[in-house]
Amino acid sequence: MTTEDIILTDQVETFYEKNVTAFGNSAKVDAPKKYIGRRAYVIILKE
C-alpha cells in the first residue's frame, strides 16, 4: 500500500459516501436501484 493519490481511468458517473452496515453474517453498502447491475468500486478508509 502506498500513500499516493488514486487515479481512476474509467469514466465516473457519480461519487457518493455511504456507511457500511451489518447484513446477517456479512456487511453491505446501499446504493440506489438505478445502479443495479452496474460495476462499482468500494474503497474502505482507515479510521
C-alpha positions in Angstrom: 0.0 0.0 0.0 1.3 3.5 -0.8 0.3 7.0 0.1 0.0 8.1 -3.5 -3.3 9.5 -4.9 -5.8 7.2 -6.5 -6.3 7.9 -10.2 -9.4 6.5 -11.9 -9.1 5.9 -15.6 -12.7 4.8 -16.0 -15.5 7.3 -16.7 -17.2 8.1 -13.4 -20.9 8.7 -13.4 -21.3 9.6 -9.7 -19.5 9.6 -6.5 -21.0 9.4 -3.0 -20.3 8.4 0.6 -22.2 5.7 2.5 -21.6 3.8 5.7 -21.1 0.0 5.7 -24.0 -1.6 7.6 -24.4 -5.1 9.1 -26.3 -7.7 6.9 -26.6 -11.1 8.6 -23.1 -12.5 8.9 -21.8 -10.0 6.4 -21.9 -6.3 5.6 -23.4 -4.1 2.8 -23.3 -0.7 1.3 -26.6 0.6 0.0 -26.9 2.1 -3.5 -29.8 3.5 -5.5 -31.8 0.9 -7.5 -30.9 2.6 -10.8 -27.3 1.2 -10.4 -28.4 -2.5 -10.1 -26.1 -4.5 -12.4 -23.6 -1.7 -12.7 -19.9 -2.0 -11.8 -18.8 -0.1 -8.8 -15.7 0.5 -6.7 -15.8 0.3 -2.9 -12.9 1.9 -1.1 -12.6 1.3 2.6 -11.0 4.1 4.5 -8.8 3.8 7.6 -10.3 5.3 10.7 
